[in-house]
Amino acid sequence: MRSRVMQWGNSLGVRIPRVYAEAVGFLPGTHVEIVAREDEIVIRRSDTKLESLLAQVTPENLHAEVTWGGPAGREQW
């Protein structure tokens, strides 16, 4: 598919057609990494800090549930 680079404020922008965005899992607000290589620009999903930290959780470093006791005020459990 062909598209056109357009002015967007002080930057340039290209619209990503829905079919391509859906194919790679891009949604509004998706964090991306942009890399320039020779004569191409690559846009790929970027792990957010939380996703990066959660990827490090394994059964070996996952702690058991912690009990804090029963309700102490007007909480609904």
OpenMM code with the backbone's topology and positions (N, CA, C; nanometers):
from openmm import Vec3, app, unit

residues = "MET ARG SER ARG VAL MET GLN TRP GLY ASN SER LEU GLY VAL ARG ILE PRO ARG VAL TYR ALA GLU ALA VAL GLY PHE LEU PRO GLY THR HIS VAL GLU ILE VAL ALA ARG GLU ASP GLU ILE VAL ILE ARG ARG SER ASP THR LYS LEU GLU SER LEU LEU ALA GLN VAL THR PRO GLU ASN LEU HIS ALA GLU VAL THR TRP GLY GLY PRO ALA GLY ARG GLU GLN TRP".split()
positions = [
    Vec3(0.0837, -0.1168, 0.0000),
    Vec3(0.0000, 0.0000, 0.0000),
    Vec3(0.0886, 0.1237, 0.0000),
    Vec3(0.0497, 0.2216, -0.0759),
    Vec3(0.1232, 0.3468, -0.0816),
    Vec3(0.0515, 0.4508, 0.0017),
    Vec3(0.1278, 0.5427, 0.0588),
    Vec3(0.0722, 0.6492, 0.1398),
    Vec3(0.1540, 0.7745, 0.1158),
    Vec3(0.1263, 0.8790, 0.1890),
    Vec3(0.1976, 1.0044, 0.1695),
    Vec3(0.2393, 1.0591, 0.3056),
    Vec3(0.3599, 1.1119, 0.3147),
    Vec3(0.4091, 1.1777, 0.4359),
    Vec3(0.3475, 1.3170, 0.4401),
    Vec3(0.2889, 1.3516, 0.5566),
    Vec3(0.2217, 1.4799, 0.5715),
    Vec3(0.2847, 1.5590, 0.6871),
    Vec3(0.2695, 1.6903, 0.6816),
    Vec3(0.3161, 1.7776, 0.7890),
    Vec3(0.2220, 1.7619, 0.9075),
    Vec3(0.2788, 1.7490, 1.0299),
    Vec3(0.1990, 1.7385, 1.1517),
    Vec3(0.2699, 1.8221, 1.2572),
    Vec3(0.2317, 1.9480, 1.2696),
    Vec3(0.3025, 2.0406, 1.3578),
    Vec3(0.4433, 2.0610, 1.3046),
    Vec3(0.5444, 2.0431, 1.3915),
    Vec3(0.6839, 2.0543, 1.3485),
    Vec3(0.7400, 1.9206, 1.3024),
    Vec3(0.6561, 1.8179, 1.3002),
    Vec3(0.7006, 1.6831, 1.2627),
    Vec3(0.6325, 1.6399, 1.1343),
    Vec3(0.6648, 1.5185, 1.0936),
    Vec3(0.5991, 1.4571, 0.9786),
    Vec3(0.5217, 1.3366, 1.0278),
    Vec3(0.4174, 1.2997, 0.9582),
    Vec3(0.3370, 1.1856, 0.9997),
    Vec3(0.2898, 1.1029, 0.8820),
    Vec3(0.2662, 0.9758, 0.9100),
    Vec3(0.2096, 0.8832, 0.8123),
    Vec3(0.0974, 0.8092, 0.8828),
    Vec3(-0.0190, 0.8007, 0.8214),
    Vec3(-0.1295, 0.7253, 0.8808),
    Vec3(-0.1048, 0.5769, 0.8592),
    Vec3(-0.1344, 0.4989, 0.9627),
    Vec3(-0.1214, 0.3537, 0.9525),
    Vec3(-0.2600, 0.2983, 0.9244),
    Vec3(-0.2811, 0.2365, 0.8081),
    Vec3(-0.4124, 0.1818, 0.7768),
    Vec3(-0.4568, 0.0796, 0.8813),
    Vec3(-0.5860, 0.0776, 0.9105),
    Vec3(-0.6419, -0.0082, 1.0143),
    Vec3(-0.6015, -0.1534, 0.9966),
    Vec3(-0.6035, -0.2050, 0.8756),
    Vec3(-0.5713, -0.3462, 0.8538),
    Vec3(-0.4301, -0.3789, 0.9008),
    Vec3(-0.3361, -0.2870, 0.8797),
    Vec3(-0.1989, -0.3094, 0.9250),
    Vec3(-0.1874, -0.2923, 1.0760),
    Vec3(-0.2550, -0.1907, 1.1302),
    Vec3(-0.2510, -0.1678, 1.2749),
    Vec3(-0.3077, -0.2886, 1.3487),
    Vec3(-0.4195, -0.3421, 1.3008),
    Vec3(-0.4791, -0.4590, 1.3650),
    Vec3(-0.3894, -0.5820, 1.3520),
    Vec3(-0.3218, -0.5949, 1.2392),
    Vec3(-0.2363, -0.7115, 1.2159),
    Vec3(-0.1204, -0.7188, 1.3157),
    Vec3(-0.0709, -0.6034, 1.3595),
    Vec3(0.0417, -0.6026, 1.4536),
    Vec3(0.0005, -0.5658, 1.5953),
    Vec3(-0.1280, -0.5446, 1.6179),
    Vec3(-0.1769, -0.5170, 1.7527),
    Vec3(-0.1619, -0.3735, 1.7984),
    Vec3(-0.1535, -0.2792, 1.7049),
    Vec3(-0.1466, -0.1380, 1.7428),
    Vec3(-0.2863, -0.0885, 1.7761),
    Vec3(-0.2991, -0.0232, 1.8915),
    Vec3(-0.4221, 0.0414, 1.9330),
    Vec3(-0.3874, 0.1859, 1.9667),
    Vec3(-0.4859, 0.2748, 1.9727),
    Vec3(-0.4549, 0.4108, 2.0163),
    Vec3(-0.3867, 0.4071, 2.1531),
    Vec3(-0.2763, 0.4773, 2.1659),
    Vec3(-0.2023, 0.4794, 2.2920),
    Vec3(-0.0925, 0.3752, 2.3024),
    Vec3(-0.0796, 0.2884, 2.2014),
    Vec3(0.0263, 0.1874, 2.2031),
    Vec3(0.1621, 0.2566, 2.2005),
    Vec3(0.2515, 0.2163, 2.2891),
    Vec3(0.3872, 0.2706, 2.2898),
    Vec3(0.4658, 0.2038, 2.1771),
    Vec3(0.5369, 0.2841, 2.1001),
    Vec3(0.6153, 0.2313, 1.9891),
    Vec3(0.7585, 0.2811, 1.9955),
    Vec3(0.8440, 0.2089, 1.9292),
    Vec3(0.9840, 0.2476, 1.9123),
    Vec3(1.0037, 0.2725, 1.7639),
    Vec3(1.0702, 0.3825, 1.7299),
    Vec3(1.0939, 0.4170, 1.5904),
    Vec3(1.2438, 0.4106, 1.5649),
    Vec3(1.2832, 0.3322, 1.4638),
    Vec3(1.4237, 0.3131, 1.4316),
    Vec3(1.4460, 0.3456, 1.2840),
    Vec3(1.5485, 0.4274, 1.2557),
    Vec3(1.5844, 0.4588, 1.1177),
    Vec3(1.7022, 0.3716, 1.0771),
    Vec3(1.6882, 0.3026, 0.9636),
    Vec3(1.7947, 0.2180, 0.9094),
    Vec3(1.8087, 0.2469, 0.7606),
    Vec3(1.9251, 0.2899, 0.7221),
    Vec3(1.9545, 0.3202, 0.5815),
    Vec3(1.8386, 0.3963, 0.5178),
    Vec3(1.7612, 0.3332, 0.4303),
    Vec3(1.6534, 0.4041, 0.3604),
    Vec3(1.5143, 0.3603, 0.4069),
    Vec3(1.5028, 0.3137, 0.5328),
    Vec3(1.3723, 0.2710, 0.5839),
    Vec3(1.3538, 0.3165, 0.7282),
    Vec3(1.2296, 0.3251, 0.7699),
    Vec3(1.1940, 0.3557, 0.9080),
    Vec3(1.1121, 0.2377, 0.9584),
    Vec3(1.1509, 0.1834, 1.0734),
    Vec3(1.0822, 0.0695, 1.1330),
    Vec3(1.0090, 0.1178, 1.2574),
    Vec3(0.8803, 0.0850, 1.2665),
    Vec3(0.7995, 0.1189, 1.3837),
    Vec3(0.7557, -0.0120, 1.4464),
    Vec3(0.7915, -0.0322, 1.5737),
    Vec3(0.7530, -0.1561, 1.6412),
    Vec3(0.7053, -0.1247, 1.7820),
    Vec3(0.6238, -0.2159, 1.8348),
    Vec3(0.5748, -0.1971, 1.9704),
    Vec3(0.6924, -0.1914, 2.0665),
    Vec3(0.6783, -0.1072, 2.1671),
    Vec3(0.7810, -0.0925, 2.2694),
    Vec3(0.7205, -0.1331, 2.4016),
    Vec3(0.7930, -0.2146, 2.4777),
    Vec3(0.7449, -0.2516, 2.6103),
    Vec3(0.7409, -0.1292, 2.6992),
    Vec3(0.6309, -0.1139, 2.7701),
    Vec3(0.6277, -0.0101, 2.8724),
    Vec3(0.7045, -0.0638, 2.9918),
    Vec3(0.7349, 0.0185, 3.0862),
    Vec3(0.8116, -0.0250, 3.2022),
    Vec3(0.7387, -0.1379, 3.2749),
    Vec3(0.6068, -0.1262, 3.2913),
    Vec3(0.5310, -0.2298, 3.3608),
    Vec3(0.5380, -0.3622, 3.2849),
    Vec3(0.5191, -0.3585, 3.1540),
    Vec3(0.5273, -0.4819, 3.0750),
    Vec3(0.6649, -0.5445, 3.0863),
    Vec3(0.7677, -0.4618, 3.0857),
    Vec3(0.9040, -0.5113, 3.0987),
    Vec3(0.9257, -0.5786, 3.2338),
    Vec3(0.8738, -0.5163, 3.3400),
    Vec3(0.8887, -0.5752, 3.4732),
    Vec3(0.8078, -0.7040, 3.4859),
    Vec3(0.6852, -0.7050, 3.4347),
    Vec3(0.6016, -0.8247, 3.4440),
    Vec3(0.6607, -0.9411, 3.3649),
    Vec3(0.7329, -0.9114, 3.2578),
    Vec3(0.7955, -1.0176, 3.1788),
    Vec3(0.9022, -1.0914, 3.2591),
    Vec3(0.9525, -1.0287, 3.3661),
    Vec3(1.0559, -1.0903, 3.4486),
    Vec3(0.9986, -1.1785, 3.5603),
    Vec3(0.8657, -1.1776, 3.5775),
    Vec3(0.8036, -1.2599, 3.6825),
    Vec3(0.8022, -1.4053, 3.6378),
    Vec3(0.8541, -1.4923, 3.7236),
    Vec3(0.8569, -1.6361, 3.6953),
    Vec3(0.7977, -1.7096, 3.8157),
    Vec3(0.7621, -1.8359, 3.8000),
    Vec3(0.7127, -1.9121, 3.9153),
    Vec3(0.8147, -1.9153, 4.0293),
    Vec3(0.9432, -1.9082, 3.9977),
    Vec3(1.0466, -1.9136, 4.0998),
    Vec3(1.0541, -1.7857, 4.1837),
    Vec3(1.0245, -1.6692, 4.1249),
    Vec3(1.0356, -1.5450, 4.2015),
    Vec3(0.8991, -1.4850, 4.2385),
    Vec3(0.7924, -1.5593, 4.2176),
    Vec3(0.6582, -1.5138, 4.2526),
    Vec3(0.6280, -1.5532, 4.3966),
    Vec3(0.5979, -1.4556, 4.4811),
    Vec3(0.5719, -1.4863, 4.6221),
    Vec3(0.4267, -1.5301, 4.6419),
    Vec3(0.3995, -1.5909, 4.7553),
    Vec3(0.2648, -1.6379, 4.7878),
    Vec3(0.1762, -1.5194, 4.8264),
    Vec3(0.0469, -1.5434, 4.8298),
    Vec3(-0.0489, -1.4411, 4.8702),
    Vec3(-0.0231, -1.3985, 5.0138),
    Vec3(-0.0392, -1.2695, 5.0417),
    Vec3(-0.0178, -1.2146, 5.1754),
    Vec3(-0.1528, -1.1799, 5.2355),
    Vec3(-0.1793, -1.2250, 5.3568),
    Vec3(-0.3041, -1.1957, 5.4257),
    Vec3(-0.2822, -1.0779, 5.5189),
    Vec3(-0.3680, -0.9800, 5.5105),
    Vec3(-0.3557, -0.8600, 5.5928),
    Vec3(-0.4588, -0.8573, 5.7047),
    Vec3(-0.5338, -0.9658, 5.7217),
    Vec3(-0.6347, -0.9697, 5.8266),
    Vec3(-0.7717, -0.9320, 5.7726),
    Vec3(-0.8703, -0.9323, 5.8629),
    Vec3(-1.0074, -0.9010, 5.8240),
    Vec3(-1.0292, -0.7521, 5.8135),
    Vec3(-1.1546, -0.7131, 5.7827),
    Vec3(-1.1886, -0.5705, 5.7712),
    Vec3(-1.1623, -0.4977, 5.9032),
    Vec3(-1.1158, -0.3762, 5.8956),
    Vec3(-1.0851, -0.2981, 6.0146),
    Vec3(-1.1797, -0.1791, 6.0274),
    Vec3(-1.2548, -0.1510, 5.9263),
    Vec3(-1.3477, -0.0376, 5.9283),
    Vec3(-1.4789, -0.0789, 5.8643),
    Vec3(-1.5262, 0.0034, 5.7716),
    Vec3(-1.6530, -0.0256, 5.7070),
    Vec3(-1.6330, -0.0859, 5.5677),
    Vec3(-1.5184, -0.1534, 5.5449),
    Vec3(-1.4922, -0.2142, 5.4154),
    Vec3(-1.5952, -0.3222, 5.3856),
    Vec3(-1.6228, -0.3420, 5.2602),
    Vec3(-1.7108, -0.4497, 5.2148),
    Vec3(-1.6233, -0.5564, 5.1523),
    Vec3(-1.6210, -0.6783, 5.2038),
    Vec3(-1.5401, -0.7862, 5.1498),
    Vec3(-1.6269, -0.8882, 5.0857),
] * unit.nanometer
topology = app.Topology()
chain = topology.addChain("A")
for resn in residues:
    res = topology.addResidue(resn, chain)
    for name in ("N", "CA", "C"):
        topology.addAtom(name, app.Element.getBySymbol(name[0]), res)
